[in-house]
Amino acid sequence: MTSQQGALARRLGTFDAVAIGLGSMMGAGIFAAFAPAAVSAGAGLLIGLAIAGVVAYCNATASAQLAAQYPTSGGTYIYGRERLGEWPGFFAGWSFVIGKTASAAAMAITFAAYAAPVGWEKPVAVLAVLAVGAVNYVGVTRTANATKVLAAVVLAVLAFVVVLGLSQGHPQPSFLTTGLLDHGWYGILQAAALLFFAFAGYARIATMGEEVKEPQHTIPRAIIVALAIVLVVYAAVALTALLTIGPGRLAASAAPLSDVVTAGGSVWASPLVRIGAAAATLGSLLSITAGIGRTTLAMARHEDLPVWLAAVHDRYHVPHRAEVVLAVVVCILVVATDLRGALGFSSFGVLLYYFVANASAFTQDDGHRRYPKVLQILGAVGCIVLAACLPLPSIVAGLVVLAVGIGYRMIGRRMRRETSGSTRNPR
């Protein structure tokens, strides 16, 4: 049934990889991140969106360049190990796994908030996690196919929101300029850091590098195409929301895109937006858990996580033990914790992950270089600045979890050395 240290099957083409990237990015971020960004920056969230997009582009070029040289599962965990050493690799992998596990729980809770009757949110969120875990367990091609359907639904709904909002929502151009800089640059940078959460899914393409056909060409192309599509979509939705309901109402809204379509009296359209939000969060949950499973697999192969998590299923060719453990942990988090506030923590972990990606790409030689080094410098500085501008509780929580991971690795390495020494020198 299982094969320790087995290889994953290369089954994904460019379209599949782009769909997984779109499904990962266009999740709850676009339905939830705009409101807290408006709280931080008001109309300045447009500047924050541009900054987040620039940082995301720099990070994407670093990931694409590295993935072409190291087309295997694990993403920046592997790149950091290969280019910078074991500890930077572990730093990146641990930041990704912990941050994205919290993000997966948040996606499940957000899905239930749109899809479940009042009072049934927690059970529905758990069922969503179990259903997604089952899809991931039976194979990555099923994951890609499901993500393609969900991404198509979300794109259609967002296009509907933009058209209806601009045609019937009485857009006010003054909303884009009034109070643009009232919250200052710190508020704009904090908005950028929160909005970065909505861009962070393109790494899922790189983490699945062992399952992509012709990865040296497919992965870089898919990352850039997926990011470009999402940048256009996010800009259109942000402009529509600001023009129709303004930064004040956007900041106070629990369901801003629903408010956009109802601003012009189209109350009948609100259920369609809820369906789109549910599909988006489900697609994000599907892709996030797939990416976490592959990074967990890579870390287990190098003994940075328990080795038994490296098992690959003989039939489905997925890291099935990692998928099962992940589903259990996310279900526990869903039941025990309200993780809406964990979006900042997730951004903190992911920004550190991409800092290592940029540092790793900076060390590549000319033979493997696809983009100028200045992009990696800009990306690394951008990651640190945005992480430092997140709300203080998110920063503190991130530092505590990083310390736990570092302690775990140090203890594990010491125990392995002692065991090895005892084996070589038996008494």
Secondary structure, DSSP 4 states (H G I P E B T S, - for coil): -EETTPPPP--B-HHHHHHHHHHHHSSHHHHHTHHHHHHHHGGGHHHHHHHHHHHHHHHHHHHHHHHHH--SBTTHHHHHHHHT-HHHHHHHHHHHHHHHHHHHHHHHHHHHHHHSPTT-HHHHHHHHHHHHHHHHHT-HHHHHHHHHHHHHHHHHHHHHHHHHHHHHS---GGGGTTTTTTTHHHHHHHHHHHHHGGGGGGHHHHHBGGGBSSHHHHHHHHHHHHHHHHHHHHHHHHHHHHHHHHHHHHHH-SSHHHHHHHTTT-GGGHHHHHHHHHHHHHHHHHHHHHHHHHHHHHHHHTTSS-GGGG-EETTT-S-HHHHHHHHHHHHHHHHH---TTHHHHHHHHHHHHHHHHHHHHHT--GGG--S-HHHHHHHHHHHHHHHHTS-HHHHHHHHHHHHHHHHHHHHHHHHHHHHHHHHHS--
